[in-house]
Amino acid sequence: MSAHPGHGSPMALEPPVRRHARRVFAAILVPAFLATVVGAWLLWPHGEQPTLRTAAPGTTFEVVTLTAVDVTTERVEAARGDGEPIEVNVPRSTCRSSVRATGCG
């Protein structure tokens, strides 16, 4: 041990003290590691994945194609899959954030 208690480097510990410190360290870390592995396995999704509802019951979504964009009136014209035209109102804040996607701005 060093001449000044508490000022020695970790390598200055005598072998029995270092051995004891390693055992204590392992006694804490090994169970923590095993608990982490078991917890991860228990919490990992198994079987069929649940579906999350992101809209109200009865809500439908359609795939449309943009046909025209009018920045001054904040309107987007689109066509449904069957070719039927529909008009969509787009808030200006949305229009600004999607310049490339819609051609707004």
Buried (B, 14 or more C-beta within 10 A) or exposed (E): EEEEEEEEEEEEBEEEEEEEEEEEEEEEEEEEEEEEEEEEEEEEEEEEEEEEEEEEEEEEEEEBEEEEBEBEEBBBBBBEEEEEEEEEEBEEEBBEEEEEEBEBE
